[in-house]
Amino acid sequence: MADRPGIDTLTEQQAAAELAELARLIARANEAYHTKDAPEISDADYDALKVRNAAIEGRFPHLKRPDSPSEQVGAPPAQGFTQVRHKVRMLSLSNAFAPEDITEFDARIRRYLGLSSDAPLAFTAEPKIDGVSLSLRYEGGELVQAATRGDGSVGENVTANARTISDIPARIDNAPEVLEVRGEVYMAHADFAALNERQAQRGEKPFANPRNAAAGSLRQLDPRITAERPLRFFAYAWGELSKPLADTQTGALKRLAGFGFAVNPLTELCDGPDAMLVHYARIEQMRAELGYDIDGVVYKIDDLGLQARLGFRSSTPRWAIAHKFPAETAWTRLVAIDIQVGRTGALSPVARLHPVTVGGVVVSNATLHNEDYIAGRDASGNPIRGGKDIREGDWVQVYRAGDVIPKVADVDLSRRPEGAQPYVFPTTCPECGSDAIREEGDSVRSCTGGLICPAQAVEKLRHFVSRAAFDIEGLGARQVEQLYRDGWVREPADIFTLRERYGPGRPTQLKNREGWGEKSANNIFEAIDERRKIPLARLIFSLGIRHVGEVAAADLARHFGTWQALVAAVDTAAPAAECHLQADAAEAAERQAAAQEGRRARIKPARDAVWEGLTPEARAAWDDLTGIDGIGATVAVALVTSFRQEAERASIDRLVEHLEVEPDEGRQVTDSPVAGKTVVFTGTLERMTRAEAKARAEALGARVSGSVSAKTDLVVAGPGAGSKEKKARELGVEIIDEDGWFELVGTP
Ligand code: IVH
């Protein structure tokens, strides 16, 4: 520092040059310290650089750089860990709460596999550890990588940290060449208490619960800190394997234990739901004495061959379920009811609560679902909570079930404040003032403002840039919200003209906005360009159409293949969607008339009358659309409604003009005999159930449809196939039987 000129003597040009140099030096020091964990300069020198930078900025405020080090508080870079793409996705589990959910789980699996109710079917039952999941990759017996779950597909590389955990062997003998061991990192109660005591002694914030402590410790950028934290690990699953571990779940766990992993000692083999529930009760009873947190019991099909047949839904296996312990609850005061407007216009009531701790987490909001829920009734008008309504000022019992949003379980009427009034649900949108209407049979009241409603527009944009949608790096919910408020981005298409409007050489530039700089602006422009090419399923999901989630979007993409085909089909089916809605209305009217006249309602004729006069093309397009497995009339109506709404359609069209939409080629599976083909299963199938047939066909890259049309490539017909087989014959579509199907695709 000594050889630098005094601030007062600096010319503007010298000041600008020095600020640039200081920004570079400080950024380099930051990187050395935080990312490489190898500081290059002393703390004192680092501070001196920052002081000088601030002093120059103080004298020449207009020269302050967009990447000024004074704006960066020396925090570690957000991207501290490198990313790891999991070879086999890390999935979550679907949840069950009641004993009936477990009998249904067993029944569902039997239906799927076509097993009778008395065929033997064994399950493992083991505690569900409340920690952080971790995947450990061993190659040639050496631990080569440890990764967190992340979003299931991409996690963080925490190898150095995992190596510090004593339950995790660095080397294992006699293991398959490639072995990914999966399990849970957790912290025992005693260790957690001691850690929090140390934190308090050092004047640092205590952790809210052992899970947070485990997660925080595992994600330390400095592995020396992880090493000081008493983390443990239970192995319960696996990812990529070069050779199977065993034929059964229990056998595989034994192998893992043989490699030196801790496997939970409360794992038991059960012969059905009764035994599973007995073991659940036993584990629940032992819960307080276990010495570590668990939040339920996980049941898994023991036979790994059956696990393979059952496979996965979009993010959970069909062969496992988590039976959660009852949620913790707490009483608190409901201060106010607010209405939030979602991307589809749904008005969602939210309870603002006096903050209260539930299961180690402070809760200050809870969902109230819809107006019926507040009024104390369900969608069919039956009482819930004994018919008690919820009012502002009430004492309410709140609970958290897993990670889901807190809910209100009960209301204490004895503590209801005098003069508390029933809640009046708004009939206009609190954001834009448009009418908020509730369709027949719908529990949700929705704003009719469409894109003129700022809340809907912002929510649509937030959805558009979310991870499963366009996922534009650096352009998250916060950024689009800001850009919307300032009028720079009003709809998704505007994102793709940002560079044209606010890029280099334009009178107003993104890089000059607060919180942005040249580098971040350029990065965004590039990240946006990268997404101009987008897979069809992602595009469909990104539009944020009601009822069209990731799974429906994927089903639609697989069925139609291209954006043009989808649009043409929805447009052609539009008049039929209208008929469908009218048929619902006609049915309701007929039921009412019949009740009044004291006769039986004639529903079918009432519904059918509405469809007369519809063109055969519209009817066929509607049948094709609603015939796609997983897509029913609700999704079809939502698609038509969205595409027919003029402003929304124009906005979608403007967006698509900027994109190159990648066609869906049947899940990119190309080496299967049915890849890209449209298959219809009809009649009785004997060697597999309908659900299994569909899942297998889709896994092989086929589209499965419920109705036969000229687009059908193959019909698999079992005994009793009727009109569909006939139609296939008329259209000259190839027809095979179930054995033919297995000959074609092989057995799993
Ligand atoms: S099996 C394919 N078994 O719970 C499914 N998960 O809610 C693999 N968990 O992400 C998971 N204890 O982090 C399994 N005994 C156990 C578990 C367990 C805790 C966690 C795991 C998973 C989450 C799902």
Residues whose N, C-alpha, C, O or C-beta is under 5 A from the ligand:
A	BS01	IVH	L91 S92 L93 E126 P127 K128 I129 S133 E184 Y236 A237 V298 P317
